[in-house]
């Protein structure tokens, strides 16, 4: 059977160096992912030769990278790996939606990068309460934070409230040194770091001093009502059913709640608030659950492989690291 041949033209608006990567690193990554497809680049022409399926996949990766660059971004090696993983797993990434920028900070756009992330962002836009559930690296908290900051900048809400449960690992907060704020800082630091990636540090500090942005443990939410606010509950897998009910019933008028969690990283024993909420709230109008998975991981290709490894271990009933015999690679 004759090999399939596809020729792509690099637009004049696209820098070939950005497309191929530093020292052609992106090109080598793409070639290495397909054992039977050959890629030849001459000037602004890309010739792809090989089996039809692989040629189509390689062509899809290059076409999507071109759209990324035309959208004002410089693709990283991790993004190339993400695209390769998506096309080889049969998940097509429609960059036609990529122009839907949630937020731009210092010229860097924040936008959903996978089909699951687009569903998640659309759910947040369309519902009063959205649950984003999935493994680490799927952008649950990051995208919710971007939506919150964008809503604040557009004056759709008057404040942002960020919260997460305090789960102590063998030590009581009361016995830790420092003021209450210093004791709580490690628990809310991830939210603060994500926030600083969305807005200038000085502006964030001013917003926090004015109360426009508040970061606090979940226990501090009891008895309050949040109106005209964008509220994010992070690490919700570590809530009890009582805490989840308490949080959700804080909703006032003109507010939006986003709840994020990863059921595989639960630190509490007993019934979980996130699991119960899915059962109790299923089918209620204005509430949507979005499940993100392996194909939505954008942190790095290695993070996706780690998730796969733990999933396989769970399927085979393997012991988690640290609880087994201690055998492993010696370094």
C-alpha positions in Angstrom: 0.0 0.0 0.0 1.3 3.4 -1.0 2.1 5.7 2.0 -0.1 8.7 2.6 1.5 12.1 1.9 0.3 15.4 3.4 1.9 18.8 2.9 1.3 21.6 5.3 2.2 25.3 4.7 3.4 27.3 7.7 1.7 30.7 7.6 3.8 33.8 7.2 2.4 34.9 10.6 3.9 31.9 12.4 7.6 31.8 13.4 8.9 28.4 12.3 11.3 28.3 15.3 8.4 28.6 17.7 6.6 25.8 15.8 9.5 23.4 15.7 10.8 24.4 19.2 14.3 25.3 20.4 16.8 23.3 18.4 13.8 21.5 16.7 12.9 19.9 20.1 9.1 20.0 19.3 9.8 18.4 15.9 11.9 15.6 17.5 9.1 15.0 20.1 6.5 14.6 17.4 8.6 12.4 15.3 9.5 10.2 18.3 5.8 9.7 19.1 5.1 8.0 15.7 7.3 5.2 14.7 6.1 4.9 11.1 5.5 8.6 10.1 8.3 10.7 8.6 8.4 14.5 8.8 10.4 16.6 6.4 10.6 20.4 6.9 11.9 22.6 4.1 11.4 26.4 4.5 7.7 27.0 5.2 6.6 23.5 4.0 6.0 20.4 6.2 5.8 17.1 4.4 4.4 14.2 6.4 4.6 10.7 4.9 3.5 7.4 6.4 0.4 5.3 7.3 -2.8 7.3 6.9 -3.8 7.2 10.6 -0.4 8.4 11.8 -0.1 11.1 9.1 -3.5 12.4 10.1 -2.4 12.5 13.7 0.9 14.3 13.0 -0.9 16.8 10.7 -3.4 17.4 13.5 -0.6 18.2 16.0 1.1 20.6 13.7 -2.2 22.3 12.7 -3.1 22.8 16.4 0.4 24.1 17.3 0.0 26.6 14.4 -3.3 27.8 15.9 -1.7 28.1 19.3 1.0 30.4 17.9 -1.5 32.4 15.9 -3.4 32.9 19.2 -0.3 34.7 20.7 1.2 31.8 22.6 4.5 30.1 22.3 4.0 26.3 22.8 6.0 24.5 25.4 7.3 21.0 25.3 4.6 20.1 27.8 1.9 21.4 25.5 3.4 19.4 22.7 3.2 16.3 24.9 -0.4 17.1 25.8 -1.4 17.4 22.2 0.4 14.2 21.3 -1.4 12.4 24.2 -4.7 13.7 23.0 -4.4 12.8 19.4 -3.1 9.3 20.1 -5.9 8.7 22.7 -8.5 9.8 20.1 -9.2 13.1 21.9 -9.4 16.0 19.5 -8.6 19.4 20.7 -10.6 22.0 18.9 -8.5 25.1 19.1 -11.4 27.0 17.5 -12.6 27.6 21.0 -9.1 28.6 22.1 -9.8 32.2 21.3 -12.1 32.1 24.3 -9.6 33.7 26.7 -10.8 33.8 30.3 -8.2 36.2 31.5 -5.0 37.9 30.3 -2.2 38.8 32.8 1.1 40.4 31.7 0.2 39.5 28.1 -0.3 35.8 28.9 -3.8 34.5 28.1 -5.5 31.9 30.4 -7.9 29.7 28.5 -9.2 26.1 28.6 -6.9 23.7 26.8 -8.9 20.5 26.7 -12.4 19.4 25.9 -13.0 18.6 29.6 -11.7 22.0 30.6 -14.0 23.7 28.1 -16.9 21.8 29.6 -15.8 22.9 33.1 -15.5 26.6 32.1 -18.9 26.6 30.4 -20.5 24.9 33.4 -19.1 27.7 35.6 -20.5 30.3 33.3 -23.9 28.6 33.1 -24.5 27.4 36.7 -24.7 28.9 40.1 -22.8 26.0 41.6 -20.2 23.9 39.8 -18.3 20.9 41.0 -15.0 20.2 39.3 -13.8 16.7 40.1 -10.6 15.2 38.8 -6.9 14.3 39.4 -4.1 16.7 40.0 -3.0 18.8 37.1 -6.4 19.1 35.4 -6.6 22.9 36.1 -9.6 22.6 38.5 -8.5 25.4 40.9 -6.5 27.4 38.4 -9.4 27.8 35.9 -11.9 28.6 38.7 -9.5 31.2 40.0 -9.2 32.7 36.5 -13.0 32.8 36.2 -13.3 34.5 39.6 -10.7 37.2 38.8 -12.2 37.8 35.4 -15.7 38.2 37.0 -14.3 40.7 39.5 -12.6 42.7 36.8 -15.8 42.8 34.8 -17.7 43.9 38.0 -20.0 40.8 37.8 -19.2 40.2 41.5 -18.0 42.6 44.2 -15.7 40.1 45.9 -13.9 36.8 45.8 -13.8 34.3 48.6 -11.3 31.4 48.6 -11.5 28.6 51.1 -10.4 25.1 51.8 -10.7 22.7 54.7 -7.9 22.5 57.3 -6.9 18.9 57.6 -4.3 18.4 60.3 -1.6 15.7 59.8 -1.0 14.5 63.3 -0.5 18.0 64.8 -3.1 20.3 66.3 -3.1 23.8 65.0 -3.2 25.0 68.6 0.2 23.5 69.3 1.9 25.0 66.2 4.0 28.1 66.8 3.0 31.5 65.5 -0.1 33.6 65.3 -3.4 32.2 64.0 -2.6 33.7 60.5 0.8 32.0 60.5 -0.6 28.7 61.5 -3.2 28.8 58.8 -0.9 30.1 56.0 0.3 26.6 54.8 -3.3 25.5 54.3 -4.3 28.5 52.1 -0.9 29.1 50.5 -1.8 27.2 47.3 -4.8 29.4 46.8 -2.7 32.5 47.4 -0.1 31.3 44.9 -2.7 30.7 42.2 -4.2 34.2 42.8 -0.8 35.8 42.4 -0.5 34.2 39.0 -3.6 36.0 38.0 -3.1 39.5 39.3 -0.3 41.9 40.4 0.9 41.3 44.0 0.3 44.9 45.0 -3.3 44.8 43.7 -3.9 41.5 45.4 -2.6 42.9 48.7 -4.8 45.9 48.3 -7.9 43.8 47.5 -7.2 41.6 50.6 -6.8 44.6 52.8 -10.1 46.0 51.6 -11.8 42.6 51.9 -12.5 42.4 48.2 -10.5 39.1 48.2 -10.7 36.9 51.2 -8.8 33.6 51.8 -9.8 31.6 54.8 -10.2 28.1 56.1 -13.6 26.5 55.6 -14.3 26.5 59.4 -14.5 30.3 59.2 -17.4 30.2 56.8 -20.0 29.1 59.4 -22.8 31.5 60.0 -22.0 33.7 57.0 -23.9 34.5 53.8 -22.1 35.4 50.5 -24.0 37.6 48.1 -22.6 39.2 45.0 -19.5 37.0 45.4 -17.5 34.4 43.6 -16.7 31.6 46.1 -14.2 28.7 45.5 -14.0 25.7 47.8 -10.8 23.9 47.1 -9.7 20.4 48.2 -13.4 19.5 48.8 -12.6 15.8 49.1 -11.5 16.6 52.6 -14.8 17.9 53.7 -17.3 16.0 55.8 -21.0 15.9 54.7 -21.8 18.4 57.4 -19.1 20.8 56.2 -20.2 20.5 52.6 -23.8 21.3 53.5 -22.7 24.2 55.7 -20.7 25.6 52.8 -23.3 25.3 50.1 -26.0 26.9 52.2 -23.8 30.0 52.6 -24.9 31.0 49.1 -26.7 34.4 48.9 -28.0 36.4 45.9 -26.0 37.0 42.7 -23.3 34.6 43.7 -21.4 31.8 42.0 -19.9 28.8 43.9 -17.2 26.5 42.5 -16.2 23.3 44.4 -13.0 21.5 43.4 -11.7 18.1 44.6 -9.8 15.0 43.8 -11.4 11.9 45.4 -8.1 10.0 45.1 -6.3 12.3 47.5 -8.6 12.2 50.5 -7.1 12.6 53.9 -10.1 12.0 56.1 -11.7 8.7 57.3 -15.4 8.2 57.0 -18.1 9.6 54.7 -17.0 12.4 52.4 -18.9 15.6 51.7 -17.9 15.6 48.0 -19.2 12.1 47.4 -22.4 12.7 49.3 -23.0 16.0 47.5 -23.0 14.2 44.1 -25.6 11.8 45.3 -27.8 14.3 47.1 -27.7 17.2 44.5 -27.8 15.2 41.3 -30.4 16.6 38.9 -30.9 19.9 40.7 -31.2 22.8 38.2 -28.3 25.3 38.6 -25.9 22.7 39.9 -23.5 20.8 37.6 -20.8 18.2 38.2 -17.9 18.1 35.7 -15.5 15.2 35.8 -12.0 15.8 34.5 -9.7 13.0 33.7 -6.3 11.9 32.4 -6.8 13.6 29.1 -7.4 16.9 30.8 -4.0 17.0 32.7 -2.1 20.0 31.5 0.6 20.1 34.2 3.1 17.9 32.4 3.2 14.6 30.6 4.9 13.1 33.6 1.9 14.0 35.8 -0.4 12.2 33.4 1.9 9.1 33.6 1.9 9.2 37.4 -1.9 9.3 37.4 -2.0 6.4 35.0 0.4 4.4 37.3 -1.7 5.0 40.4 -4.9 4.1 38.5 -3.4 0.8 37.4 -2.2 0.1 40.9 -5.7 0.7 42.3 -7.2 -1.6 39.6 -4.8 -4.4 40.6 -5.2 -3.9 44.3 -1.6 -2.9 44.7 -0.4 -1.2 47.8 0.3 2.5 47.7 3.9 3.7 47.9 5.1 3.8 51.5 2.8 1.0 52.6 4.3 -1.9 50.7 7.5 -3.9 51.2 9.8 -1.0 50.5 11.2 -2.5 47.3 11.9 -0.1 44.6 14.6 1.5 42.4 17.7 2.3 44.4 19.2 5.7 43.7 
